[in-house]
Amino acid sequence: MAKERQGFTVWFSGLPSSGKTTLARMLEQALKQRGYKVEVLDGDIVRQYFSKGLGFSREDRIENLRRIAYVAHLLSRNGVVAITAAVSPYQEARDRAREMNERFVEVYVKCPVEVCIERDVKGLYKKALKGEIQNFTGISDPFEEPVNPEVICETDKETPEESLQKILKTLENLGFIEREEGEENAYSEEEEAVVRKRLEDLGYL
């Protein structure tokens, strides 16, 4: 049975096919194994049930992300870890999500668009390049790189397991999850110093 703990929000952002959903699901399983209550808010599923009718203009995307942020807020304030996996291309929308969720961690899933195109099993990038899909992030619509995320996972250079360990380590450093004994440190001393500095700049430490 899951212990009663404070909830928080882990907000994944990144280009389509960068690895957001993969890491979100891996984090979900890792936290459930530690006894946390977890819900994943996948961007496609949220659009189907909460944002039907919204298009892909900047205004509609920001509204879609506002709805995701609000659901995450409701979950986290009731002791659930809310994990979001949506493209989240605009800094404005991510800032609003952070303001709405007090215990908030942004994970930037960084990956070159060329690699994302190679990974795209749905063929959406190819359609966007042909002009068959409009306002497609990374092709015909911009992705504004996060200014100061808590975690950066470079999925073209790291294994999914290495990226997951980075996220878990950051959550431990923030005190959002309990530290496990004997857990392998995903960071070198230099990387650890960079992470601590980032968290200090954000006012967490």
C-alpha positions as CSV (number, residue, x, y, z in Angstrom):
1,M,0.0,0.0,0.0
2,A,1.3,3.4,-1.0
3,K,2.5,5.6,1.9
4,E,0.9,9.0,2.4
5,R,3.4,11.5,1.1
6,Q,3.4,15.0,-0.4
7,G,2.7,15.1,-4.1
8,F,4.7,17.0,-6.7
9,T,4.7,17.6,-10.4
10,V,7.4,16.4,-12.9
11,W,7.0,18.3,-16.1
12,F,8.7,16.7,-19.2
13,S,9.3,19.0,-22.1
14,G,11.0,18.4,-25.4
15,L,10.6,17.8,-29.2
16,P,8.3,15.1,-30.5
17,S,10.0,11.7,-30.4
18,S,12.7,13.1,-28.0
19,G,11.9,10.4,-25.4
20,K,9.5,12.2,-23.1
21,T,6.9,9.4,-22.8
22,T,9.5,6.7,-22.5
23,L,11.1,8.5,-19.5
24,A,7.8,9.4,-18.0
25,R,6.7,5.8,-18.0
26,M,10.1,4.6,-16.6
27,L,9.8,7.3,-13.8
28,E,6.3,6.2,-13.1
29,Q,7.4,2.6,-12.5
30,A,10.4,3.6,-10.5
31,L,8.3,5.8,-8.1
32,K,5.5,3.2,-7.8
33,Q,8.2,0.6,-6.8
34,R,9.2,3.1,-4.0
35,G,5.5,3.3,-2.8
36,Y,4.4,6.6,-4.4
37,K,1.0,7.2,-5.9
38,V,1.6,8.3,-9.5
39,E,-0.4,9.4,-12.5
40,V,1.0,10.1,-16.0
41,L,-0.7,12.9,-18.0
42,D,0.3,12.0,-21.6
43,G,-0.2,14.9,-24.0
44,D,-2.1,12.8,-26.6
45,I,-4.5,11.3,-24.1
46,V,-5.1,14.7,-22.4
47,R,-6.0,16.2,-25.8
48,Q,-8.5,13.3,-26.4
49,Y,-10.3,13.7,-23.1
50,F,-9.8,17.3,-21.8
51,S,-8.8,19.4,-24.8
52,K,-10.9,18.0,-27.7
53,G,-11.6,20.8,-30.1
54,L,-8.4,22.7,-29.4
55,G,-6.1,23.1,-32.4
56,F,-2.4,23.6,-32.6
57,S,-2.1,27.4,-32.7
58,R,0.0,29.0,-30.1
59,E,-3.1,30.1,-28.1
60,D,-4.7,26.6,-28.3
61,R,-1.4,24.9,-27.2
62,I,-1.0,27.2,-24.3
63,E,-4.6,26.6,-23.2
64,N,-4.0,22.8,-23.5
65,L,-0.9,23.1,-21.3
66,R,-2.8,25.2,-18.8
67,R,-5.4,22.4,-18.5
68,I,-2.6,19.8,-18.0
69,A,-1.0,22.0,-15.4
70,Y,-4.3,22.4,-13.5
71,V,-4.9,18.7,-13.5
72,A,-1.4,18.2,-12.2
73,H,-2.0,20.7,-9.5
74,L,-5.2,18.9,-8.4
75,L,-3.3,15.6,-8.3
76,S,-0.2,16.8,-6.5
77,R,-2.1,18.7,-3.8
78,N,-3.8,15.4,-3.0
79,G,-0.6,13.5,-2.5
80,V,-0.1,12.1,-6.0
81,V,3.0,12.5,-8.1
82,A,1.8,14.0,-11.4
83,I,4.0,13.3,-14.4
84,T,3.3,15.2,-17.6
85,A,4.6,14.2,-21.0
86,A,3.7,16.9,-23.5
87,V,5.8,18.8,-26.0
88,S,5.4,22.1,-24.1
89,P,7.1,24.2,-26.7
90,Y,6.6,27.7,-25.2
91,Q,8.4,29.1,-22.2
92,E,5.3,31.1,-21.3
93,A,3.3,28.0,-20.8
94,R,6.0,26.2,-18.8
95,D,6.3,29.3,-16.5
96,R,2.6,29.2,-15.9
97,A,2.7,25.5,-15.1
98,R,5.5,26.2,-12.6
99,E,3.5,29.0,-11.0
100,M,0.5,26.8,-10.7
101,N,2.4,23.9,-9.1
102,E,4.4,24.7,-6.0
103,R,6.4,21.5,-5.9
104,F,7.6,21.4,-9.5
105,V,10.4,19.9,-11.4
106,E,11.0,20.5,-15.1
107,V,12.8,17.8,-17.1
108,Y,14.1,19.0,-20.5
109,V,14.4,16.0,-22.8
110,K,17.0,17.4,-25.1
111,C,17.5,15.7,-28.5
112,P,18.6,17.0,-31.9
113,V,15.7,17.2,-34.4
114,E,17.6,15.0,-36.8
115,V,17.6,12.2,-34.2
116,C,13.9,12.7,-33.4
117,I,13.1,12.4,-37.1
118,E,15.0,9.1,-37.2
119,R,13.0,7.8,-34.2
120,D,9.6,8.9,-35.4
121,V,7.7,5.7,-35.9
122,K,4.5,7.5,-36.6
123,G,6.0,9.3,-39.6
124,L,4.7,12.7,-38.4
125,Y,8.0,14.6,-39.1
126,K,7.9,13.3,-42.7
127,K,4.4,14.6,-43.1
128,A,5.3,17.9,-41.5
129,L,8.3,18.3,-43.9
130,K,6.0,17.7,-46.8
131,G,3.6,20.3,-45.5
132,E,0.9,17.8,-44.7
133,I,0.9,18.8,-41.0
134,Q,0.9,22.5,-40.1
135,N,2.3,24.0,-36.9
136,F,4.4,21.0,-36.1
137,T,7.0,21.6,-33.4
138,G,10.5,21.5,-34.6
139,I,9.6,21.9,-38.3
140,S,7.0,24.7,-38.9
141,D,6.5,25.8,-35.3
142,P,9.3,26.7,-32.8
143,F,10.4,24.9,-29.7
144,E,11.6,27.4,-27.1
145,E,14.5,25.8,-25.2
146,P,13.8,25.8,-21.5
147,V,15.7,28.6,-19.7
148,N,16.5,26.8,-16.4
149,P,15.1,23.3,-16.0
150,E,16.0,21.3,-13.0
151,V,17.1,18.3,-15.1
152,I,18.5,18.1,-18.7
153,C,18.4,14.6,-20.2
154,E,20.3,14.4,-23.5
155,T,18.7,11.3,-24.9
156,D,20.9,11.1,-28.0
157,K,23.9,10.7,-25.6
158,E,22.5,8.9,-22.6
159,T,20.7,5.6,-22.1
160,P,17.2,5.8,-20.8
161,E,18.4,4.3,-17.5
162,E,21.1,7.0,-17.2
163,S,18.5,9.7,-17.8
164,L,16.1,8.1,-15.3
165,Q,18.9,8.1,-12.6
166,K,19.5,11.8,-13.2
167,I,15.8,12.5,-12.6
168,L,15.6,10.4,-9.5
169,K,18.8,11.9,-8.1
170,T,17.4,15.4,-8.5
171,L,14.1,14.4,-6.8
172,E,16.2,13.1,-3.9
173,N,18.3,16.2,-3.7
174,L,15.1,18.3,-3.6
175,G,13.7,16.1,-0.8
176,F,10.7,15.2,-3.0
177,I,11.5,11.5,-2.6
178,E,13.4,9.5,-0.1
179,R,17.0,8.5,-0.8
180,E,17.5,4.8,-1.3
181,E,20.5,3.2,0.3
182,G,23.2,1.9,-2.0
183,E,21.8,3.7,-5.0
184,E,24.2,4.3,-7.8
185,N,25.0,8.0,-8.3
186,A,24.3,9.0,-11.9
187,Y,26.5,12.1,-11.7
188,S,30.2,12.7,-11.5
189,E,31.4,15.2,-8.9
190,E,31.5,17.9,-11.5
191,E,28.0,17.1,-12.7
192,E,26.8,17.0,-9.1
193,A,28.2,20.5,-8.6
194,V,26.3,21.8,-11.7
195,V,23.0,20.3,-10.5
196,R,23.4,21.7,-7.0
197,K,24.2,25.1,-8.5
198,R,21.1,24.9,-10.7
199,L,18.9,24.0,-7.7
200,E,20.4,26.8,-5.6
201,D,19.7,29.3,-8.4
202,L,16.1,28.2,-8.4
203,G,15.9,28.6,-4.6
204,Y,15.5,25.0,-3.7
205,L,18.7,24.6,-1.8
